[in-house]
Amino acid sequence: MLKLTFAQQCFFDTIEAHEYPKMNHYDRLKVNQEYYDRVEMLIMPTRNEAAIFTTVHIHAPKLVTYLKSNGLRFFPYVLYSCLKTVNKHPNLKRFVIGHKVYDHKRILISTVIKRDIEDEKSNTFVKFELKENMTTHDVQGLLDQLIDHTRSEKKHDTDQLMRFLSHLPTFVFSIALKIASFLDKYDLLPNAIIKSDPLHTGLVIANLGSIKGQSVSHHLFNWGTCSMVITIGEFTASGDVDVTFSVDERIAEGVAFFKAIDTFRNLLENPDDFNG
């Protein structure tokens, strides 16, 4: 029998159709709220109203050496650092919907992969799951297979969903969005939609450095379950990079965010301390 690597198994877990219940609790666990949290959500009912932004400059010459020594690339290591940071700071798994706070059951990340780097219109929005015990090489292997899959003739569930939505008349789309938002508020949205939708995720991350871009303060999305957007600038030969975080402040206190950012920074600046 053919034995799959851990990264390959995670890849097939990501793209295959699993037999989940049709709806309810696919990726959410309700969190008890403090009275202050409840008032805050009433004052700021949407994610964009509650968005805060910060840009962190990271100087990581040790990471340059570490990546070369271990046959790794920068962006997969960033994804691995996100995984380790969430594992250490589980509050980052939270999201707000319908004035209630929930935890994601899974560590889901969405990003854009270009089918053709020369074609501005060849972007594909993909969503994948990182398992708690994945290594740096596991994450890189999973990303490589997602890239290969995206640049092949095969279609992601996300492609099919977006293609369908793009053909709806504007008024039909508006009505459908209101109905879907109502269903999502009460955890009644079909799991087929949640599984395919890249905005029902824990994190949207954009590697803008791959197109020679800078990190930017990105808006959050009021649709879906994403509480954080991260944009990554270009990683220089000397190990410098800017990272911008856009976060829904309702999911945790400021102290928790700054501790998480410190963990993320240390993972990049001192990789040997975390990876032996």
N, C-alpha and C positions, 0 to 999 in steps of 0.2 A: 504494500500500500504506500502511495506517495505521501511523504511526511511534509507538512507545511511549516514554514518558519512562523514565528509569532507574528511578525509584521504581515505576512501573507494572510494568516487567519484573520487578523484585524481588518485587513482590506476587504476580504470576502464578507465579513460581518457587516462592513459599512455599506457595500453595494447590493448585497443579496436581499431579497424580500423575506423578512422574518414573519413568523406567524404570531403576531401580537394581538391582543384583544382589539376590537375595532375602535374603541375609544375609552377615555378615562384613565388618568394616572400613567400615561405612557412615559412621561419624563417630568413628573412633578410630585413633590411631597410638601404638604402645607407646613409652614413654620409659624409658631406662635408669635404674635405681635405685642410689642409694648404700646402703651397708650400714646407715647410720643410719636412712634412710627405711624400709628393710625392717623393722627392729626397731620403729620407731614404728607401723607399720601392724599389727604383731602385737599391740602393746599396746593400740592404739585401732583396732579393726577396722571400726567403723562411722563414718559421717559425724557423727552427733550426738555421739558420744563425742569427736570431734576438732574440734568446732565452737568457734570463738572469735568474740567480738562486740566491736564498737566503734561508738560514735556520734560523728559529726563534725558540728560546727556550721559552716555556711558562710555567710559574709556577702558577698553578690554584688550590690551596687547597679549595677555596670557591666553585669551580665547583664540587669537590668530594661530598661535603655536599649537594649542590643543586641537583645533580643527584639522590642521595639517597632519599632525601626528596620528590622528585617529580616523582619517579618511572621511571626515564629516563636512557638511556644508553649513553655512550660517543660518539659513531660515529653518531647516529642520531642528537645529539646536535651539532656536528661539521657541519653536513649538514645544520642544521638550521642557524648556524653562517655564513655559506657561503651565504645562502639566504639573511640574514639581511645585510651582507656586500655589496652584489651586489645591493640590494635595495638602500643603502646609496651612493654607488659609481657606478653609471650606466655605466661609461666608461669600466668597467670590462666585459660588455656584448658585447664588440666589437671584431671583427675578420677581418683579411685581407685575401683577395683572389683576384687574378687577378689584383694586384696593386691598389685595391680599398678597402675602409674601410666600414664595415657594422655593424649594431647593430643586435644582436639576438632579435627576437620578444618575445621569451620565455626564461625562466630560465631552461635550460636543463643540467642535470648532468649524467655522465656515470661512472660506477664503476664495479668492479668485485665481483661477489657473487659465493662462492664455493658451489657446489651441495653436496659434501662430503668433510668435513674438513680434512679427512685422505688421500684423493686422490688428488695427485698433478695435475692430468689431468682433474679435474672436474670443472674448472673455466668457468663461464658464464659472458660475458660482457653485462651489462644491461644499458639501458638509461631510465631516467624518468624525469618528469617535476615537479618542485616546483612552487606552486602558491604564489603570492606576499604576501598574508595575512595568510599564514599557521602558525600555532603555533608549539611549540616544540613537542607536543603530536601528532599533525597532521603529522609531518615529520616522527616521529617514527612509527606511524601506517602505513604510506605508505611504509616505508622500510620493516616493518615486512611482509606486504602482498607481496611485491616483493620477499622477501626471500622464503616465503611459495610457491609462484608461481614457482620460479626457482627450488626449491627442489622437486616439484611435477613432474609428467610425462609430464606436458604441456611444449610446446616449445615457446620461445620468437621469435619475428621477427628477432632479431639479430642472434639467433642460426641458423635459416633457411638460412639467407643471408650468414653467414660464412661457413656453410656446402656446399652451392652451389659454393662459390668462391674457396673453398679448392679442389674441383674436377676439376677445370679448368686446362688445360695444361699451363705451365709457359708462353709460348709465347702468348697464347690467353689471359691470365690474364694481361700481360704487355700491350698488345694492348687495352684491355678493360679499363684498368686504365687510359691510355692516353686519350682515348675518353671521359671517365667519367670526368676526370679532366678538359678537354676542355669545356664540357657541364656545369660543376659546375662553371667554371670561368665566364660564361655568364648567370648564373642562369637558366639553361635549364635542369639541372639534375632532373629526375622524382622524385616526392615527396615520392614515395614508397621506393626508395633507401635512401633518406635523413632520412625518418622516422625510418627506420630499422638500419641505420648505427650508431654505438655508437661514431664514431669520428666526426659526424656532431652534435656537442654539444658545450656547453659553457665551460664546465669544466670536466676534467677527474680527479677523486680523488681515491687514493689507501690507504686503511686502513691497512698498513703493520704491525701496532701494533697487529692486530688480529692474526697474525701468528708469534708473538714475534720478528718482524723485526724492523729495524730502518728506519727513513725517508731517502730518497735518492734524489739526483739531477736527475730527470727524463727528458729524451728528450721530445721535442714536436713532433707533427705529422704534416708532410707537407700535407697530405691528410686530407680532412674534414675542419671543421671550429672551432676547439678547440684552444683557445689562452692561456690556462692555465692548468697545471697539478700540483696537490697538493698531496704530500705523507705524511702520518701521522705515526709517530712512536708509540711506546707503551706508553699508559697513565698509569703512576704509581699510587700507592696507595696514594702518597703524592701530586698528582696533577701535576706532571711534564710531559712534552711531547715536542718532537721536531717536527716541521712542516717545510717541504721544499716546496718552491714555484718555479715553472718553468713557466716563463711568456714571451710572445711575446712582446718585448718592443715597437713595432710599434703601439700598440693600445692606449697608453697613456704615459704621461710624468712620470718621476721617482717620482716626488712629489705625484702624484695621487696613485701610487703603495704603497708608504710608508704610506700614510694616510689610505688606505684600509687595510693594514696589521695591523696598529694600531687599527682600528675598530674591526678586527677579533680577535686580541689578547684581547681587552677589553671585548668582548663578552664571551670569555672563562674564563678570570680571574675574571670578575665581573658579573656573570650571573644575580644576583638579580637586578642590576641596569637597565637591559634591559627587564626583564621579570616580574617585579613587585613582 
